[in-house]
Amino acid sequence: MSTTTKNGVPASDPSWLSSLHPTTASHIRRLLLLPSAPPLDHVPKRKQAAVAAILYESTTTSSSTPQIRVIMSTRALHLRSHPGQASLPGGKVDSTDSSVVTTALRESIEEISLPPDSVVHLHTGYPYLSKMGLLVHPVIFFLPNAASTIAKLRPNPSEVADIWSTPLSSFLSSTAPREETLSDPASVDKHRPPQHAFRTYTDIPWLGGEYRLHRFRSSRQLIKGLTADVLIGVAQKTFGQKARFKVEAPGQKSWKEMVELVVERYIETRVEGRWGDGESGDAQGSSEKFRTELGVDEEEMVEQMEQDVSV
């Protein structure tokens, strides 16, 4: 399923867009009009990866306006890297992949049995950087026929334990979405103390500065680290607004600066000063050494400061 474009801009609304709620359609149209990031062809494919943020419209009984949700997966417990953690479908760029869009689609087909013609490519963002020095490209897709397609999804047991979804808008706030039932904090992410707050974060030294590792509760696992970073970025682009909390640590480099730094200095080796999040036995530079902060939206911080002054 594709969209006719002229100079990278949709010449007209695709037919499937008219079937969406007007609010959803305006958000999807915004993504279609965004220019995709240029390919980094000078970086070896083995140093690049892609993840798929697959969005769809979902109606709820509590609101007349549908939600935009994103398909998530839980990594299989036998995997060496981040077993049992929340993730987006994705993986390393293969030598035969023609683009990172191809990579994200191929991995989605392999991991969750996504029907290949069921999605529309909306936008490809500038890459993020994994702690191992991989350039991770966020590729945003949309499911026009969500109900029928989601019913066909199946986890590949060699890679995925579960397939689920979460509201995209939840990555713009430190407050849990009212209509979402969150998992029992003691039942998930057992490498960490139970997280009862909806969002927490830890500022970790990395690449000569600091990096803010976000953690969000969900109906399944904690969504954190690079996966959370990608979804914060996708949410900001989709809804055309900034997150209501401070996304970066004080003095944190932009992702573009971090990617350029790694491409220039470490492209043939692992990233120096790699950090770990205390998961799966990863103790090197573990975030557990640093303080976990309660996530608060900026307007709530201002209100609290005003209350403190008035006392």
KAMOLIN-V578470 format. One record per backbone hydrogen bond with DSSP energy under -1.0 kcal/mol. CO is the residue of the C=O (numbers start at 1). NH is the residue of the N-H. If there is no record, write none. Layout:
CO | NH
CO | NH
//
This chain:
4 | 11
6 | 9
9 | 6
14 | 17
16 | 19
17 | 20
21 | 25
22 | 26
23 | 27
24 | 28
25 | 29
26 | 30
27 | 31
28 | 32
29 | 33
40 | 43
44 | 47
45 | 48
47 | 135
48 | 93
49 | 137
50 | 91
51 | 139
53 | 141
54 | 71
55 | 143
56 | 69
58 | 67
67 | 58
68 | 168
69 | 56
70 | 166
72 | 164
73 | 87
74 | 161
74 | 162
75 | 84
76 | 79
82 | 85
85 | 75
87 | 73
89 | 52
91 | 50
94 | 97
99 | 103
100 | 104
101 | 105
102 | 106
103 | 107
104 | 108
105 | 109
106 | 110
107 | 111
108 | 112
108 | 114
111 | 156
112 | 154
115 | 118
120 | 142
123 | 140
124 | 37
128 | 136
130 | 133
134 | 130
135 | 49
136 | 128
137 | 51
138 | 125
139 | 53
140 | 122
140 | 123
141 | 55
142 | 120
145 | 149
146 | 150
147 | 151
149 | 152
150 | 153
156 | 159
156 | 160
159 | 76
162 | 74
164 | 72
166 | 70
168 | 171
169 | 172
172 | 244
177 | 180
184 | 187
189 | 192
198 | 217
199 | 295
200 | 215
201 | 293
202 | 213
204 | 211
206 | 209
209 | 206
211 | 204
213 | 202
214 | 225
215 | 200
216 | 223
218 | 183
223 | 216
224 | 227
225 | 229
226 | 230
227 | 231
228 | 232
229 | 233
230 | 234
231 | 235
232 | 236
233 | 237
234 | 238
235 | 239
236 | 241
244 | 298
249 | 252
254 | 258
255 | 259
256 | 260
257 | 261
258 | 262
259 | 263
260 | 264
261 | 265
262 | 266
266 | 269
276 | 287
279 | 282
281 | 283
283 | 286
285 | 276
286 | 289
287 | 290
293 | 201
297 | 301
298 | 302
299 | 303
300 | 304
301 | 305
302 | 306
303 | 307
304 | 308
305 | 309
306 | 310
307 | 311
//
